[in-house]
């Protein structure tokens, strides 16, 4: 029976930097703030 090898190299994964986590976190926080603000405005206009 044939032995199958996974595609790609078997090199150890290089440690990834967390530099991309900062803009991603900012985008997530800004998006949640915008949604919360819009929800607040909808509730305020319901009165």
Z-matrix of the N, CA and C atoms (Angstrom, degrees):
N
C 1 1.443
C 2 1.531 1 109.09
N 3 1.310 2 116.02 1 142.89
C 4 1.461 3 120.44 2 -176.86
C 5 1.527 4 110.75 3 -74.96
N 6 1.323 5 114.11 4 147.13
C 7 1.464 6 119.63 5 175.69
C 8 1.522 7 108.38 6 -98.59
N 9 1.325 8 115.94 7 125.01
C 10 1.459 9 120.76 8 -178.84
C 11 1.517 10 109.86 9 -97.31
N 12 1.325 11 115.29 10 135.36
C 13 1.456 12 121.26 11 177.67
C 14 1.525 13 108.29 12 -109.33
N 15 1.326 14 118.27 13 142.42
C 16 1.466 15 119.26 14 177.67
C 17 1.526 16 111.13 15 -67.47
N 18 1.303 17 115.02 16 148.68
C 19 1.459 18 119.87 17 179.91
C 20 1.526 19 109.32 18 -67.64
N 21 1.308 20 116.35 19 148.81
C 22 1.458 21 120.94 20 178.74
C 23 1.515 22 111.12 21 99.94
N 24 1.293 23 115.27 22 176.76
C 25 1.457 24 120.20 23 -177.81
C 26 1.523 25 110.51 24 -90.98
N 27 1.302 26 115.28 25 162.53
C 28 1.460 27 121.43 26 179.23
C 29 1.517 28 111.55 27 -98.81
N 30 1.314 29 117.64 28 18.55
C 31 1.457 30 120.71 29 -179.66
C 32 1.522 31 109.40 30 -68.85
N 33 1.311 32 115.54 31 153.66
C 34 1.460 33 119.91 32 177.54
C 35 1.518 34 108.95 33 -68.26
N 36 1.309 35 115.56 34 139.56
C 37 1.463 36 120.32 35 -178.71
C 38 1.527 37 109.70 36 -66.89
N 39 1.312 38 115.24 37 131.11
C 40 1.456 39 118.74 38 178.90
C 41 1.522 40 108.86 39 -73.39
N 42 1.311 41 118.01 40 143.35
C 43 1.471 42 119.51 41 179.96
C 44 1.522 43 110.64 42 -65.12
N 45 1.318 44 115.52 43 126.25
C 46 1.456 45 119.89 44 -178.21
C 47 1.523 46 109.77 45 -83.84
N 48 1.306 47 115.07 46 142.82
C 49 1.462 48 118.97 47 179.08
C 50 1.521 49 109.74 48 -79.56
N 51 1.308 50 115.66 49 153.50
C 52 1.457 51 120.76 50 179.61
C 53 1.520 52 111.39 51 -92.74
N 54 1.322 53 117.63 52 20.42
C 55 1.456 54 120.16 53 -178.43
C 56 1.521 55 111.45 54 -66.40
N 57 1.318 56 117.78 55 -29.44
C 58 1.462 57 120.50 56 -179.11
C 59 1.521 58 111.61 57 -80.56
N 60 1.316 59 118.46 58 -12.24
C 61 1.457 60 120.77 59 -177.90
C 62 1.524 61 111.42 60 -74.64
N 63 1.324 62 117.64 61 -27.42
C 64 1.468 63 120.38 62 -177.28
C 65 1.532 64 111.54 63 -68.72
N 66 1.341 65 120.05 64 -52.47
C 67 1.468 66 118.34 65 178.18
C 68 1.530 67 112.80 66 -64.48
N 69 1.309 68 116.65 67 -33.81
C 70 1.462 69 119.97 68 178.77
C 71 1.524 70 110.08 69 -64.78
N 72 1.308 71 116.76 70 -43.40
C 73 1.465 72 120.17 71 178.12
C 74 1.511 73 111.82 72 -64.40
N 75 1.339 74 116.40 73 -38.40
C 76 1.467 75 119.81 74 178.21
C 77 1.516 76 110.19 75 -63.89
N 78 1.330 77 117.11 76 -42.21
C 79 1.466 78 120.29 77 179.09
C 80 1.515 79 111.52 78 -63.80
N 81 1.322 80 116.82 79 -41.16
C 82 1.466 81 120.03 80 179.92
C 83 1.524 82 110.58 81 -65.39
N 84 1.338 83 116.92 82 -44.25
C 85 1.461 84 120.17 83 179.06
C 86 1.528 85 111.59 84 -64.83
N 87 1.324 86 117.32 85 -41.27
C 88 1.460 87 120.18 86 179.42
C 89 1.527 88 110.78 87 -65.63
N 90 1.323 89 116.98 88 -41.16
C 91 1.463 90 120.23 89 178.62
C 92 1.510 91 112.19 90 -63.76
N 93 1.320 92 116.81 91 -43.07
C 94 1.463 93 118.99 92 179.37
C 95 1.525 94 111.01 93 -68.49
N 96 1.335 95 118.49 94 -33.24
C 97 1.458 96 121.08 95 176.97
C 98 1.529 97 111.09 96 -67.27
N 99 1.319 98 116.86 97 -40.34
C 100 1.470 99 120.28 98 178.43
C 101 1.518 100 110.60 99 -65.04
N 102 1.317 101 117.04 100 -43.10
C 103 1.465 102 120.40 101 179.36
C 104 1.523 103 110.51 102 -64.47
N 105 1.332 104 117.60 103 -41.77
C 106 1.462 105 120.57 104 178.65
C 107 1.523 106 110.37 105 -64.33
N 108 1.327 107 117.93 106 -40.22
C 109 1.457 108 121.10 107 179.15
C 110 1.528 109 110.88 108 -65.13
N 111 1.321 110 117.45 109 -43.98
C 112 1.463 111 120.13 110 178.68
C 113 1.526 112 110.75 111 -64.00
N 114 1.309 113 117.57 112 -40.44
C 115 1.460 114 121.38 113 177.83
C 116 1.526 115 110.33 114 -63.12
N 117 1.312 116 116.82 115 -40.19
C 118 1.468 117 121.47 116 177.86
C 119 1.529 118 110.32 117 -63.53
N 120 1.320 119 116.93 118 -42.95
C 121 1.457 120 120.02 119 179.59
C 122 1.523 121 111.92 120 -65.75
N 123 1.313 122 117.67 121 -37.05
C 124 1.473 123 120.68 122 177.51
C 125 1.516 124 110.05 123 -65.73
N 126 1.329 125 117.12 124 -43.16
C 127 1.469 126 119.64 125 179.21
C 128 1.521 127 111.15 126 -67.76
N 129 1.325 128 117.57 127 -35.45
C 130 1.457 129 120.48 128 -179.52
C 131 1.525 130 110.87 129 -69.08
N 132 1.324 131 117.36 130 -35.07
C 133 1.457 132 120.25 131 -178.73
C 134 1.535 133 112.06 132 -78.97
N 135 1.307 134 118.38 133 -9.13
C 136 1.461 135 121.19 134 -178.33
C 137 1.523 136 111.17 135 -75.34
N 138 1.322 137 117.15 136 -20.05
C 139 1.483 138 118.99 137 -178.40
C 140 1.479 139 109.85 138 -72.43
